[in-house]
Amino acid sequence: MGLQLQADKQKIRGSLSTLERLSGKIESGRIGTLMSRYFAGLDKIAALVVRGSVQLAILEFGRVEQPGGSYGALATKLSRANTIFGADAKRARLIGTVGSDAAIALSLLAFSFTLYRATRLAREKQQLLEQSRVEALTDALTGLPNRRKLFTDMENLLRESPPRPLTLGMFDLDGFKEYNDNFGHPAGDALLARAGRRLAAAIDGHGSSYRMGGDEFCVLVHEADAEPLLAAAQEALSEYGEHFEVSCSRGSVLIAPNEMTIEQALQHVDQRLYTNKRSSRTRQGGEGHDVLLRVLAESSLSLATHLSNVGRLAEAVARKLGLSDDEVTLTRLTAELHDVGKTAIPDAILDKPGPLDANEWALMRRHTLIGERILAAAPALAQVAPLVRSTHERADGAGYPDGLRADQIPLSSRIVAVVDAYDAMTSRRPYRLPLTPDEATAELRRCAGSQFDPGVTEAFIAARQEKAGAPHTHGSNGPTTIAA
């Protein structure tokens, strides 16, 4: 644009020299002055356009073009000169040529400006489209590629020939919910962002890392031996501090081209992840509950023995009822820890040889709430805490602490209530002699439907009698209440 303007200036200067010879210096000088002002305006507009100041260029263009602007003044002067020298055809043609050259220069500037603006808009549009495409494939919080990008990358990698080894690893953070609850969501987002950066660094050069959403991450590893990288990724996603612990569970699958679809690979890795996650929770729960059982044993050997018996019986009933392995484990943990809150009850009340008074009963009934708080403080035992809270609820709604009834009471808690009562009745207490197994069984049946779940009661009796080789008989029902 600048070179063309310079060429136009030289052409018009030549025309002005000829005009000066025909009309004199004064008239041509006036036209030349106006022409200089006009081209100065063009130069200013061109400079603004080049710098990208489009709005200022538009304003300046308007000032030059309006009747009082430099182009308007030039056009007026040329028109007047053309009228004055209209009798001389040669002069008129020369003046017209000067005006035509100026108009061409202005048109060229307008066209160049329009072309520049159109080019800039097209470039900006392309940049926006590219930015939108990147954002659609990127997780905003961590900056990692997202689930959609994972699918795209897997499709491309599986089409490679020859195919490379490809392992898909999926990770889920353990303890992240507790971290969020304790420190707040902004702190949780910051932790996810840190974990994402560490994961990307751990996999860099050997594959790609992704955030699937929430506290789930994923990697694609291109190495034949992916295990060291998966372990490094698991470590990168874990973070420990003075008052928190965020660890990581993982699952992985080796993707065989032409033998497994992307959807099948994701399904397999998801199943393995949550199988490992459940196993990890069970192991962690076992470690935590072993510590608590040791505390109970140091506090009261008889209480520890009682809890061990209740745990064994509860596991048998859970299996008799057809519960899954995870539910069986959860039921046993609940049974073995259901009285952990009694560690806060004075020994004088626990070992009292006679009946408890109203105040002592009120304190005793708090032990399920205390137990819930103790267990809730350990993330690995958090699932057990609400079940322990409900182990002294009754089928008729007269239990504590919440007055739940029938199916409102968790099944694991209903199982523990039955086996706890049976073990308590068949054990020696400071205030009474133990009942025989048959007497205790009859007592359970009399309280089925009011204090105990009838189905759980019968499952317990069947499991006990099968183990003892005794026949399965039914007894009578009645309103007797068993205090555990």
Secondary structure, 3 states (H helix, E strand, C coil): CHHHHHHHHHHHHHHHHHHHHHHCHHHHHHHHHHHHHHHHHHHHHHHHHHHCCHHHHHHHHHHHHCCCCHHHHHHHHHHHHHHHCCCCHHHHHHHHHHHHHHHHHHHHHHHHHHHHHHHHHHHHHHHHHHHHHHHHCECCCCCCECHHHHHHHHHHHHCCCCCCCCEEEEEEEECHHHHHHHHCHHHHHHHHHHHHHHHHHHHCCCEEEEEEECCEEEEEECCCCCHHHHHHHHHHCCEEECCEEEEEEEEEEECCCCCCCHHHHHHHHHHHHHHHHHHHHHHHHHHHHHHHHHHHHHHCHHHHHHHHHHHHHHHHHHHHCCCCHHHHHHHHHHHHHCCHHHHHCCHHHHCCCCCCCHHHHHHHCCHHHHHHHHHHCCHHHCCHHHHHHCCCCCCCCCCCCCCCCHHHCCHHHHHHHHHHHHHHHCCCECCECCCCHHHHHHHHHHHECCCECHHHHHHHHHHHHHHHCCCCCCCCCCCCCCCC
